[in-house]
Amino acid sequence: MKYTKAFYSPQEAAELMEVSLNTIMNYIATDYLYAVEISAQNYRIPVRAIVRILNPELLAPSTRTENLEVDIEAELAEELAFWKEQDNLITG
């Protein structure tokens, strides 16, 4: 599927996603589909929000990394030692 616009109306999004306009409005109301509210009941949907649902593989992978094996106690001990050293430098 080729996306030709940066923003789509809810009706255009419904056609792209092959769902009803009511479904799109429900998606927006429940934050399943991100949309920018231009005025009361007037929305524009960024192409990225549509791609996230229809073709998530086209989006760049996350660059966020998580280290789940962090030794919290060791990190706190290092930080405490650092601040004690700073305090000793200040107070002599």
WOHU-V653129 format. One record per residue. N is the residue number from 1. PHI is phi in whole degrees, -180 to 180 (* if undefined). PSI is psi in whole degrees, -180 to 180 (* if undefined). Layout:
n=N phi=PHI psi=PSI
n=N phi=PHI psi=PSI
//
This chain:
n=1 phi=* psi=134
n=2 phi=-105 psi=126
n=3 phi=-95 psi=129
n=4 phi=-110 psi=-6
n=5 phi=-132 psi=157
n=6 phi=-81 psi=-32
n=7 phi=-134 psi=146
n=8 phi=-126 psi=149
n=9 phi=-75 psi=163
n=10 phi=-57 psi=-38
n=11 phi=-65 psi=-43
n=12 phi=-65 psi=-40
n=13 phi=-63 psi=-41
n=14 phi=-60 psi=-42
n=15 phi=-66 psi=-43
n=16 phi=-62 psi=-41
n=17 phi=-89 psi=-5
n=18 phi=57 psi=47
n=19 phi=-133 psi=174
n=20 phi=-80 psi=162
n=21 phi=-61 psi=-39
n=22 phi=-60 psi=-39
n=23 phi=-64 psi=-44
n=24 phi=-60 psi=-45
n=25 phi=-64 psi=-36
n=26 phi=-67 psi=-41
n=27 phi=-58 psi=-44
n=28 phi=-66 psi=-45
n=29 phi=-63 psi=-32
n=30 phi=-98 psi=8
n=31 phi=64 psi=19
n=32 phi=-74 psi=-32
n=33 phi=-122 psi=121
n=34 phi=-74 psi=136
n=35 phi=-146 psi=151
n=36 phi=-98 psi=125
n=37 phi=-85 psi=114
n=38 phi=-80 psi=-44
n=39 phi=-156 psi=-175
n=40 phi=-55 psi=119
n=41 phi=58 psi=27
n=42 phi=-126 psi=111
n=43 phi=-121 psi=157
n=44 phi=-130 psi=137
n=45 phi=-112 psi=120
n=46 phi=-64 psi=144
n=47 phi=-57 psi=-35
n=48 phi=-61 psi=-35
n=49 phi=-67 psi=-37
n=50 phi=-72 psi=-44
n=51 phi=-61 psi=-37
n=52 phi=-56 psi=-33
n=53 phi=-89 psi=-47
n=54 phi=-82 psi=-41
n=55 phi=-138 psi=64
n=56 phi=-60 psi=-23
n=57 phi=-68 psi=-17
n=58 phi=-78 psi=-18
n=59 phi=-79 psi=148
n=60 phi=-63 psi=140
n=61 phi=-66 psi=155
n=62 phi=-65 psi=141
n=63 phi=-98 psi=1
n=64 phi=-75 psi=132
n=65 phi=-120 psi=148
n=66 phi=-128 psi=133
n=67 phi=-100 psi=104
n=68 phi=-83 psi=-8
n=69 phi=-109 psi=48
n=70 phi=-85 psi=134
n=71 phi=-91 psi=94
n=72 phi=-61 psi=-43
n=73 phi=-60 psi=-43
n=74 phi=-66 psi=-41
n=75 phi=-64 psi=-42
n=76 phi=-65 psi=-39
n=77 phi=-64 psi=-41
n=78 phi=-64 psi=-43
n=79 phi=-66 psi=-43
n=80 phi=-61 psi=-43
n=81 phi=-63 psi=-41
n=82 phi=-60 psi=-48
n=83 phi=-70 psi=-32
n=84 phi=-65 psi=-40
n=85 phi=-64 psi=-41
n=86 phi=-62 psi=-41
n=87 phi=-63 psi=-41
n=88 phi=-64 psi=-37
n=89 phi=-65 psi=-36
n=90 phi=-77 psi=-45
n=91 phi=-88 psi=-12
n=92 phi=89 psi=*
//
